[in-house]
Amino acid sequence: MSLYLLILMLLAFTGVGLLAVRRWPDHLFWIVIVLLFDPTGHLTVYFGKEALSGFYYRDFLFALAFTPFLAPGVNKKELLSFKPFWVLLGVQILFLLYHVFIFGYWQPGRGWGYVFRYVLIRERMTVFGFLLIIPVFMMARRKLSVFVDVLVVTSLIVYLLYFISVISGVELLPLWQAERYRGTGILRYLMFSSGLSDMLVPLSFFILARKIDYRYRNFLFIATLLMLMAVMLSLTKSSYINVAGLVVASLFLYYRFYRTSFQGLMAMLPGPGLALLLLMWVVFPEYPQLVWRQVADLWLFISGDAYTSGVVEGRLVNQWPAHLSLINQRPWFGTGAGFSDFFSLRFHPSDYEVTDLPITGHLAMYGVVGLGIYSLFYFQMWRYLVVTYRIMKTRIQNMNDLDVAFFFVVFAWMVKTFFFKPNYLFNELTTGTLLINLYAGILTALIYRLRKL
């Protein structure tokens, strides 16, 4: 794309955004947030760095997320005076200092030009993504109902497009397709990005269990059903674990809040579960057996045995020792931004990949001190999650249904992330800290709203 055309587009979007934010600040903000996490995958595939002359689509949407500060009707007071907010922001600012001065400057030892170009510019979403907590907190404490409406409507549209693409073969949204089990001839269909669809499961569970009269209730249930079918069609163990974590966390929290019997709680699951399996069998009759095989493979992976295909999981065999060799060289402050400078000929460069082992990979990069500082953010999020849980538990009968629903969303995401997929902790230090700060901003807004009761 021409740089001049890009600038013209930016000016046009900025102008429209500035006009819209003065009249519909909530709608504009939450639409931007949903787009920021790319619900269809179009932005990831078609608007990458090459297409936007070195920029990313997230750069522009991230900037637009701060436009509500220009809206006259949006309350900007009590931002830094609200303790939970500045604590969660403050520990990340502390990590920012470590990121710049230790990780970027001191450890590589290549001067400030290197820091500016390769740390502050190239890895900008990892470095500055945490600032998203500011507008999210400001807008979430104001009105969350608009966010639910935007999320539900966009999710329904996205998953309808997904299934039209799968059934018709016409790619209305980009899909990654591959044979899951060799010789079966059956493809797995993966979206390049699923946006904020994790939120649908706890939201649907709460609204169904509490019989909430929400105007887009049917849209929400249909979107969630389609999302779960899409997860099944992905034939991906990680996605199955994801859904399991969200469901278990929602069940646990509902039991603790409303003291429902365990039998009554479990009785909620067979109906929706059977409906999902029946629909799956009718529309995609060849997939249920592969879904079951994938569940069996998941159990075999946990137990350390070979998969049903006879293959043994081998991705961690070389990565683990490769990471440990780096940790032994620089245990306290890590390798810094010059991570690749420490690669050894004993290992292939792919063995140093941090995607599958982000804990040891980032321990090698940031060291014990760096990850210790960042872990303060995790600790504070859990502390405020527990504090909010205790307050809500005593006031649950007087609580706003929407606030409780979003606490289910945050709680389920935290449990899923820390207990069902702990091997992916610290992964945001590579992929960007936007998502975790979206949840952190919503959590602090819920605490703010609680204290105003």
Residue pairs with C-beta under 8 A, 6 or more apart in sequence:
1 51
1 52
1 53
2 53
3 53
6 52
6 53
6 55
10 60
13 60
13 64
14 64
17 28
17 64
17 67
18 67
18 70
20 27
20 28
21 28
21 29
21 67
21 68
21 70
21 71
22 70
22 71
22 72
25 67
25 68
25 71
25 73
25 74
25 139
26 139
26 142
26 143
26 146
27 146
27 150
28 64
28 67
28 68
29 65
29 67
29 68
29 135
29 139
30 139
30 146
30 147
30 150
30 151
31 150
32 61
32 64
32 65
32 67
33 65
33 136
33 147
33 438
34 150
34 151
34 154
34 195
34 196
35 43
35 61
36 58
36 61
36 62
36 65
36 434
37 193
37 195
37 196
37 434
37 435
37 438
38 44
38 57
38 192
38 193
38 195
39 154
39 155
39 158
39 193
39 194
39 195
39 196
39 197
40 158
40 161
40 173
40 174
40 191
40 193
40 195
41 173
41 174
41 175
41 191
41 192
41 193
42 173
42 174
43 57
43 193
44 57
44 174
44 192
44 193
45 174
45 192
46 174
47 56
47 57
48 56
48 57
49 55
49 56
56 125
58 125
58 432
58 434
59 124
62 125
62 129
62 132
62 434
65 132
65 135
65 136
66 134
66 135
68 74
68 135
68 138
68 139
69 76
69 135
69 138
74 138
74 139
74 142
75 138
75 142
76 138
78 448
79 85
79 134
79 137
79 138
80 86
82 444
82 448
84 384
84 443
84 444
84 447
84 448
85 133
85 137
85 444
85 448
87 380
87 384
88 133
88 377
88 380
88 381
88 384
88 440
88 444
89 130
89 133
89 134
91 373
91 376
91 377
91 380
92 130
92 133
92 377
92 433
92 437
94 373
94 376
95 370
95 373
95 374
95 376
95 377
96 127
96 128
96 130
98 366
98 369
98 370
98 373
99 119
99 126
99 127
99 370
100 115
100 119
100 120
100 127
102 333
102 336
102 369
102 370
103 119
103 334
103 336
103 337
103 365
103 366
103 370
104 114
104 115
104 118
104 119
104 120
104 336
104 337
105 111
105 112
105 114
105 115
106 333
106 336
107 330
107 333
107 334
107 335
107 336
107 337
107 338
108 114
108 336
108 337
108 338
108 341
109 338
110 338
114 337
115 337
118 337
119 127
119 337
120 127
125 432
125 433
125 434
126 428
126 429
126 430
126 431
126 432
126 433
129 428
129 432
129 433
129 434
129 437
130 433
130 437
131 437
132 433
132 434
132 437
132 438
132 441
133 437
133 438
133 440
133 441
133 444
134 441
135 441
136 437
136 438
136 440
136 441
136 442
136 445
137 441
137 444
137 445
137 448
140 147
140 406
140 441
140 442
140 445
140 446
141 444
141 445
141 448
141 449
144 402
144 403
144 406
144 442
144 445
145 402
148 203
148 214
148 216
148 402
148 405
149 216
151 196
151 199
151 200
151 203
152 200
152 216
152 219
152 220
152 223
153 216
153 219
154 195
155 195
155 196
155 197
155 200
155 223
155 227
156 219
156 222
156 223
156 226
158 173
158 195
158 197
159 223
159 226
159 227
159 230
160 226
161 172
161 173
162 173
162 175
162 189
162 191
162 226
162 230
163 226
163 229
163 230
164 170
164 172
165 171
165 172
165 173
165 175
166 175
166 189
166 233
167 283
173 191
174 191
174 192
175 189
175 190
175 191
175 192
176 189
176 190
176 191
176 192
177 187
177 188
177 189
177 190
178 187
178 188
179 185
179 186
179 187
179 188
180 186
180 187
180 188
180 235
180 290
180 294
181 290
181 293
181 309
182 309
184 290
186 286
186 287
186 290
188 233
188 234
188 235
188 236
189 230
189 233
189 234
190 234
190 236
191 230
194 227
194 230
196 438
197 227
198 242
198 246
198 412
198 413
198 416
199 409
199 413
200 220
200 223
200 224
200 227
201 224
201 227
201 228
201 243
201 246
201 247
201 250
201 412
202 246
202 249
202 250
202 405
202 408
202 409
202 411
202 412
202 413
203 220
203 224
203 405
203 408
203 409
204 220
204 221
204 224
205 247
205 250
205 251
205 254
205 268
205 408
206 212
206 250
206 254
206 404
206 405
206 408
207 214
207 217
207 220
207 405
208 221
208 268
208 272
209 254
209 268
210 401
212 401
212 405
214 220
225 272
225 275
225 276
225 279
228 243
228 276
229 276
229 279
229 280
229 283
229 284
231 239
231 240
231 242
231 243
232 276
232 280
232 287
232 291
233 284
233 287
235 287
235 290
235 291
235 294
236 294
237 294
237 297
237 298
237 301
238 421
240 294
240 295
240 298
241 298
241 420
241 421
242 416
242 420
242 421
244 420
245 412
245 415
245 416
245 417
245 419
245 420
245 421
246 412
246 413
246 416
247 269
248 415
248 420
249 411
249 412
249 414
249 415
249 416
250 408
250 412
251 265
252 415
253 389
253 407
253 408
253 411
253 412
254 260
254 265
254 408
255 262
255 265
256 389
256 393
257 392
257 393
257 396
257 404
258 396
277 288
280 287
280 288
280 291
281 288
293 308
296 308
297 307
297 308
297 309
300 306
300 307
300 308
301 307
301 313
306 312
307 313
315 356
316 356
316 357
318 347
318 348
318 351
319 351
319 352
319 353
319 356
319 357
319 360
319 361
320 357
320 360
321 347
322 344
322 347
322 351
322 352
323 352
323 354
323 357
323 360
323 361
323 363
323 364
324 360
325 344
325 346
325 347
326 334
326 335
326 339
326 342
326 352
326 364
327 360
327 363
327 364
329 335
329 342
330 336
330 342
330 364
330 367
331 367
331 368
332 367
332 368
332 369
333 366
333 367
333 369
333 370
334 363
334 364
334 365
334 366
334 367
334 370
335 341
335 342
335 364
335 365
336 365
339 352
339 364
339 365
340 349
340 352
343 349
343 352
352 361
353 361
354 361
354 362
354 365
354 427
354 430
355 361
355 427
355 430
356 423
357 423
358 423
358 424
358 425
358 426
358 427
358 429
358 430
359 423
359 425
359 426
361 430
362 371
362 426
362 429
362 430
363 371
365 429
366 374
366 429
371 426
374 426
374 429
377 440
378 418
378 425
381 414
381 436
381 439
381 440
381 443
382 414
382 418
384 443
384 444
384 447
385 410
385 411
385 414
385 443
387 447
388 407
388 443
388 446
388 447
388 450
389 407
389 411
391 450
392 399
392 404
392 407
392 450
395 450
395 453
396 404
398 453
399 453
400 449
403 446
403 449
403 450
406 442
406 446
407 446
409 439
409 442
410 439
410 442
410 443
410 446
413 439
414 439
417 424
417 425
418 425
428 435
428 436
